[in-house]
Amino acid sequence: MRFDILTIFPKIFDSYLDQSILKRAQSKNLIEIHIHDIRTYSKQSHKKVDDIPYGGGAGMVMTPEPLYNAIQFVKKLNKGRVIYFSPRGDVLTQQKAEKYTQELIENAQKKTSKKKSSHGFILLCGRYEGIDERVIDLVVDEELSIGKYVLTGGEIPAMTFVDCVSRLIPGVLGKEESHLNDSFSKALKRKKEYPQYTRPRIFKNKKVPDVLFSGNHKDIEQWRNQHLK
Ligand code: SAM
Protein backbone atom coordinates (compact mmCIF):
# COMPACT_ATOMS: atom_id res chain seq x y z
CA MET A 1 0.00 0.00 0.00
CA ARG A 2 1.88 2.98 -1.29
CA PHE A 3 1.71 6.66 -0.35
CA ASP A 4 3.74 9.24 -2.29
CA ILE A 5 3.93 12.63 -0.57
CA LEU A 6 4.97 15.75 -2.50
CA THR A 7 6.22 18.62 -0.39
CA ILE A 8 8.77 21.42 -0.25
CA PHE A 9 9.61 20.42 3.35
CA PRO A 10 10.53 16.73 3.15
CA LYS A 11 12.29 16.69 6.53
CA ILE A 12 9.01 17.43 8.35
CA PHE A 13 8.06 13.79 7.83
CA ASP A 14 11.23 12.30 9.34
CA SER A 15 10.01 12.08 12.91
CA TYR A 16 6.30 11.33 12.79
CA LEU A 17 6.19 8.64 10.13
CA ASP A 18 9.21 6.86 11.56
CA GLN A 19 7.78 6.08 15.00
CA SER A 20 5.52 3.56 16.64
CA ILE A 21 2.70 1.96 14.63
CA LEU A 22 3.55 3.57 11.27
CA LYS A 23 7.19 2.56 11.60
CA ARG A 24 6.16 -1.03 12.38
CA ALA A 25 3.71 -1.03 9.44
CA GLN A 26 6.53 0.02 7.11
CA SER A 27 8.98 -2.56 8.42
CA LYS A 28 6.29 -5.24 7.99
CA ASN A 29 5.84 -3.99 4.38
CA LEU A 30 2.17 -3.28 4.99
CA ILE A 31 2.67 0.31 3.84
CA GLU A 32 5.31 2.19 1.84
CA ILE A 33 5.76 5.93 2.27
CA HIS A 34 7.82 7.88 -0.29
CA ILE A 35 8.59 11.56 0.19
CA HIS A 36 9.39 13.74 -2.85
CA ASP A 37 10.86 17.23 -2.73
CA ILE A 38 8.92 19.43 -5.18
CA ARG A 39 11.95 21.75 -5.47
CA THR A 40 13.81 19.00 -7.35
CA TYR A 41 11.40 19.65 -10.24
CA SER A 42 11.97 23.40 -10.38
CA LYS A 43 13.98 24.74 -13.32
CA GLN A 44 14.19 28.22 -11.79
CA SER A 45 17.30 29.57 -10.13
CA HIS A 46 17.53 28.67 -6.43
CA LYS A 47 14.90 25.99 -7.05
CA LYS A 48 12.16 28.59 -6.67
CA VAL A 49 8.64 27.15 -6.56
CA ASP A 50 6.47 30.23 -5.87
CA ASP A 51 5.54 33.53 -7.47
CA ILE A 52 3.30 36.55 -6.92
CA PRO A 53 -0.44 36.06 -7.57
CA TYR A 54 -1.91 37.39 -10.81
CA GLY A 55 -4.45 40.07 -9.94
CA GLY A 56 -2.45 41.16 -6.92
CA GLY A 57 -2.92 40.41 -3.27
CA ALA A 58 -0.85 39.26 -0.34
CA GLY A 59 1.35 36.17 -0.28
CA MET A 60 2.77 33.89 -2.94
CA VAL A 61 1.32 31.06 -5.01
CA MET A 62 3.06 27.78 -5.87
CA THR A 63 3.92 27.78 -9.58
CA PRO A 64 2.42 25.06 -11.78
CA GLU A 65 5.46 23.62 -13.54
CA PRO A 66 7.36 21.96 -10.66
CA LEU A 67 4.11 20.58 -9.22
CA TYR A 68 2.95 19.24 -12.56
CA ASN A 69 6.32 17.67 -13.35
CA ALA A 70 6.63 16.14 -9.88
CA ILE A 71 3.18 14.57 -10.18
CA GLN A 72 3.90 13.27 -13.70
CA PHE A 73 7.08 11.62 -12.41
CA VAL A 74 5.39 10.04 -9.39
CA LYS A 75 2.48 8.81 -11.50
CA LYS A 76 4.90 6.41 -13.22
CA LEU A 77 5.43 4.71 -9.85
CA ASN A 78 1.99 5.09 -8.36
CA LYS A 79 -1.16 4.92 -10.49
CA GLY A 80 -3.37 5.94 -7.59
CA ARG A 81 -5.49 8.99 -6.99
CA VAL A 82 -3.91 12.45 -6.64
CA ILE A 83 -5.17 14.24 -3.55
CA TYR A 84 -4.42 17.92 -2.93
CA PHE A 85 -4.83 19.01 0.69
CA SER A 86 -6.77 22.25 0.84
CA PRO A 87 -9.16 24.01 3.23
CA ARG A 88 -11.55 24.15 0.24
CA GLY A 89 -11.84 20.37 -0.01
CA ASP A 90 -14.38 17.96 1.48
CA VAL A 91 -13.56 17.33 5.12
CA LEU A 92 -11.87 14.01 5.95
CA THR A 93 -14.04 11.79 8.17
CA GLN A 94 -13.66 8.28 9.57
CA GLN A 95 -16.14 7.01 6.97
CA LYS A 96 -14.06 8.54 4.19
CA ALA A 97 -10.89 7.02 5.69
CA GLU A 98 -12.60 3.60 5.64
CA LYS A 99 -13.46 4.12 1.97
CA TYR A 100 -9.85 5.08 1.10
CA THR A 101 -8.48 2.05 2.94
CA GLN A 102 -10.93 -0.21 1.12
CA GLU A 103 -9.76 1.31 -2.16
CA LEU A 104 -6.13 0.57 -1.24
CA ILE A 105 -6.97 -3.04 -0.37
CA GLU A 106 -8.91 -3.57 -3.60
CA ASN A 107 -6.16 -2.00 -5.71
CA ALA A 108 -3.48 -4.09 -3.99
CA GLN A 109 -5.47 -7.22 -4.85
CA LYS A 110 -5.71 -6.16 -8.50
CA LYS A 111 -1.96 -5.54 -8.75
CA THR A 112 -0.07 -8.36 -10.43
CA SER A 113 3.41 -9.22 -9.16
CA LYS A 114 4.95 -8.31 -12.55
CA LYS A 115 3.82 -4.67 -12.40
CA LYS A 116 6.38 -2.28 -10.99
CA SER A 117 3.87 0.45 -10.15
CA SER A 118 1.32 0.48 -7.32
CA HIS A 119 -2.13 1.98 -6.89
CA GLY A 120 -1.91 3.95 -3.69
CA PHE A 121 -2.35 7.67 -3.13
CA ILE A 122 -0.33 10.64 -4.33
CA LEU A 123 -0.58 13.36 -1.69
CA LEU A 124 0.16 16.95 -2.60
CA CYS A 125 1.05 19.41 0.17
CA GLY A 126 0.49 23.08 -0.58
CA ARG A 127 2.26 26.04 1.01
CA TYR A 128 1.98 29.83 0.82
CA GLU A 129 -1.47 30.92 -0.48
CA GLY A 130 -1.88 27.56 -2.17
CA ILE A 131 -1.17 26.21 -5.65
CA ASP A 132 -1.90 27.47 -9.18
CA GLU A 133 -5.48 26.39 -9.99
CA ARG A 134 -4.39 24.84 -13.31
CA VAL A 135 -2.57 22.06 -11.46
CA ILE A 136 -5.88 21.19 -9.80
CA ASP A 137 -7.65 21.26 -13.17
CA LEU A 138 -5.01 19.14 -14.91
CA VAL A 139 -3.81 16.51 -12.45
CA VAL A 140 -5.60 16.62 -9.10
CA ASP A 141 -8.39 14.07 -8.64
CA GLU A 142 -9.66 15.29 -5.30
CA GLU A 143 -9.27 18.18 -2.85
CA LEU A 144 -9.37 17.14 0.79
CA SER A 145 -9.51 19.24 3.95
CA ILE A 146 -8.75 18.04 7.48
CA GLY A 147 -11.00 20.64 9.09
CA LYS A 148 -12.48 24.08 8.84
CA TYR A 149 -9.38 26.05 9.78
CA VAL A 150 -6.24 27.10 7.91
CA LEU A 151 -2.78 25.62 8.50
CA THR A 152 0.51 26.89 7.10
CA GLY A 153 0.97 23.82 4.90
CA GLY A 154 -0.41 20.50 3.71
CA GLU A 155 2.18 18.39 5.55
CA ILE A 156 0.12 17.84 8.72
CA PRO A 157 -2.95 16.98 6.60
CA ALA A 158 -0.82 14.47 4.63
CA MET A 159 0.41 12.85 7.85
CA THR A 160 -3.16 12.80 9.18
CA PHE A 161 -4.32 11.06 6.02
CA VAL A 162 -1.52 8.45 6.04
CA ASP A 163 -2.07 7.78 9.75
CA CYS A 164 -5.85 7.39 9.78
CA VAL A 165 -5.98 5.40 6.53
CA SER A 166 -3.04 3.12 7.46
CA ARG A 167 -4.35 2.13 10.88
CA LEU A 168 -7.42 0.64 9.18
CA ILE A 169 -5.31 -1.69 7.01
CA PRO A 170 -5.50 -5.24 8.38
CA GLY A 171 -2.34 -6.07 10.36
CA VAL A 172 -1.24 -2.49 10.98
CA LEU A 173 -2.64 -2.32 14.50
CA GLY A 174 -1.30 -5.00 16.83
CA LYS A 175 -3.51 -7.61 18.52
CA GLU A 176 -3.92 -5.42 21.59
CA GLU A 177 -5.17 -2.47 19.49
CA SER A 178 -8.31 -2.32 17.36
CA HIS A 179 -10.09 0.28 15.34
CA LEU A 180 -13.38 -1.62 15.30
CA ASN A 181 -14.73 0.04 18.46
CA ASP A 182 -13.24 3.47 17.94
CA SER A 183 -15.23 6.69 17.83
CA PHE A 184 -17.20 7.01 14.57
CA SER A 185 -16.89 3.28 13.82
CA LYS A 186 -19.84 1.28 12.52
CA ALA A 187 -19.89 -0.71 15.76
CA LEU A 188 -20.38 2.49 17.76
CA LYS A 189 -23.14 3.61 15.38
CA ARG A 190 -20.81 6.35 14.08
CA LYS A 191 -20.99 8.02 17.52
CA LYS A 192 -18.22 9.17 19.85
CA GLU A 193 -16.72 6.57 22.15
CA TYR A 194 -17.92 5.84 25.72
CA PRO A 195 -15.60 6.89 28.62
CA GLN A 196 -12.60 4.62 29.24
CA TYR A 197 -11.03 3.88 32.65
CA THR A 198 -8.02 1.99 33.95
CA ARG A 199 -6.24 1.55 37.32
CA PRO A 200 -6.47 2.89 39.96
CA ARG A 201 -10.14 2.34 40.88
CA ILE A 202 -10.25 5.68 42.76
CA PHE A 203 -8.21 8.68 41.59
CA LYS A 204 -8.44 12.05 43.38
CA ASN A 205 -11.76 10.90 44.91
CA LYS A 206 -13.17 10.07 41.50
CA LYS A 207 -14.47 6.51 41.25
CA VAL A 208 -14.67 4.24 38.22
CA PRO A 209 -18.39 3.34 37.62
CA ASP A 210 -19.31 0.14 39.53
CA VAL A 211 -20.87 -1.53 36.50
CA LEU A 212 -17.40 -1.93 34.95
CA PHE A 213 -16.47 -4.29 37.82
CA SER A 214 -19.71 -6.26 37.65
CA GLY A 215 -18.36 -8.90 35.28
CA ASN A 216 -21.77 -8.73 33.58
CA HIS A 217 -20.97 -8.19 29.90
CA LYS A 218 -24.56 -7.35 28.99
CA ASP A 219 -24.73 -4.62 31.65
CA ILE A 220 -21.31 -3.26 30.63
CA GLU A 221 -22.33 -3.15 26.96
CA GLN A 222 -25.60 -1.42 27.90
CA TRP A 223 -23.71 1.16 30.02
CA ARG A 224 -21.27 1.78 27.18
CA ASN A 225 -24.09 2.18 24.66
CA GLN A 226 -25.80 4.66 26.96
CA HIS A 227 -22.61 6.69 27.19
CA LEU A 228 -21.91 7.04 23.47
CA LYS A 229 -22.12 10.65 22.38
N1 SAM B 1 -5.11 30.59 0.80
C1 SAM B 1 -5.59 29.29 1.18
C2 SAM B 1 -7.07 29.39 1.53
O1 SAM B 1 -7.48 30.43 2.01
O2 SAM B 1 -7.80 28.39 1.36
C3 SAM B 1 -4.85 28.73 2.36
C4 SAM B 1 -3.49 28.29 2.03
S1 SAM B 1 -2.68 27.53 3.39
C5 SAM B 1 -1.93 28.87 4.19
C6 SAM B 1 -1.34 26.69 2.66
C7 SAM B 1 -1.57 25.22 2.39
O3 SAM B 1 -1.85 24.55 3.60
C8 SAM B 1 -2.71 24.86 1.48
O4 SAM B 1 -2.34 24.95 0.14
C9 SAM B 1 -3.02 23.44 1.88
O5 SAM B 1 -2.21 22.50 1.20
C10 SAM B 1 -2.65 23.42 3.36
N2 SAM B 1 -3.81 23.50 4.27
C11 SAM B 1 -4.07 24.52 5.12
N3 SAM B 1 -5.17 24.28 5.83
C12 SAM B 1 -5.63 23.08 5.45
C13 SAM B 1 -6.75 22.28 5.83
N4 SAM B 1 -7.62 22.68 6.73
N5 SAM B 1 -6.89 21.08 5.24
C14 SAM B 1 -6.03 20.66 4.30
N6 SAM B 1 -4.96 21.37 3.89
C15 SAM B 1 -4.75 22.56 4.45
Residues whose N, C-alpha, C, O or C-beta is under 5 A from the ligand:
A	BS01	SAM	F85 S86 P87 R88 L124 C125 G126 R127 Y128 E129 G130 I131 L144 S145 I146 G147 Y149 V150 L151 T152 G153 G154 P157
